[in-house]
């Protein structure tokens, strides 16, 4: 996790899943972000927005017409914006 000040009363926080070579457990990944947001709430920070995207994928791209792709994300990243209203 990295934490960056992004102006007055605003922070960008990045979260990364580990890359085990298997499919990411998205529920566990999001639960970790939610737990951190809950702790930040105690200091007046609230989660404003989030964006989650794959960093690493495995599988075949497939044929768009035949929809034969079998990709899965093995590593995710999230960027979360927190704000404080004072």
C-alpha positions in Angstrom: 0.0 0.0 0.0 1.2 3.5 -0.8 -0.4 6.7 0.5 -0.1 10.1 -1.3 -1.3 13.5 -0.3 -3.4 14.8 -3.3 -4.2 18.3 -2.2 -5.8 19.7 1.0 -7.8 17.1 2.8 -7.5 14.5 0.0 -5.4 11.4 -0.3 -4.7 8.8 -3.0 -4.1 5.3 -1.6 -2.9 2.4 -3.8 -3.5 -1.2 -2.8 -2.0 -4.3 -4.5 -3.0 -8.0 -4.3 -0.2 -10.5 -4.2 0.5 -12.5 -7.4 0.3 -16.2 -6.6 -0.2 -17.2 -10.2 -3.8 -18.1 -9.6 -7.0 -16.1 -9.8 -7.2 -13.2 -7.4 -9.7 -13.7 -4.5 -11.5 -10.4 -5.2 -13.7 -10.7 -2.1 -10.6 -10.9 0.2 -8.9 -8.0 -1.8 -11.9 -5.7 -1.4 -12.4 -6.8 2.2 -8.8 -5.5 2.9 -9.6 -2.2 1.4 -12.9 -1.9 3.4 -11.0 -2.7 6.6 -8.5 0.0 5.9 -11.3 2.5 5.1 -13.0 1.6 8.3 -9.8 2.5 10.2 -9.3 5.7 8.3 -12.9 6.7 9.2 -11.8 7.0 12.9 -9.5 9.9 11.8 -12.2 11.6 9.8 -11.3 10.2 6.3 -14.1 8.9 4.1 -13.8 6.8 0.9 -14.9 8.9 -2.0 -14.1 6.7 -5.0 -12.2 3.6 -6.1 -10.9 2.1 -9.3 -9.7 -1.5 -9.5 -7.7 -2.8 -12.5 -5.6 -5.9 -13.4 -1.9 -5.6 -13.3 -1.1 -9.1 -14.5 -3.3 -11.6 -16.4 -2.8 -15.1 -17.7 -4.6 -17.1 -20.3 -5.4 -16.7 -24.0 -6.9 -13.6 -25.5 -9.1 -15.7 -27.7 -11.1 -14.9 -30.7 -13.6 -12.1 -30.2 -16.1 -13.7 -32.6 -16.0 -17.1 -31.0 -15.5 -15.8 -27.4 -12.9 -18.4 -26.7 -10.8 -16.3 -24.4 -9.8 -17.7 -21.0 -8.0 -14.9 -19.3 -8.0 -14.3 -15.5 -6.4 -11.7 -13.4 -3.6 -12.9 -11.2 -2.8 -9.5 -9.7 -4.9 -6.5 -9.0 -4.3 -2.9 -8.0 -6.8 -0.4 -6.6 -6.5 3.4 -6.4 -8.8 4.8 -3.7 -9.5 8.5 -3.1 -10.1 9.5 0.6 -11.3 12.9 1.6 -11.7 14.7 4.9 -14.4 17.3 5.4 -12.7 19.9 7.6 
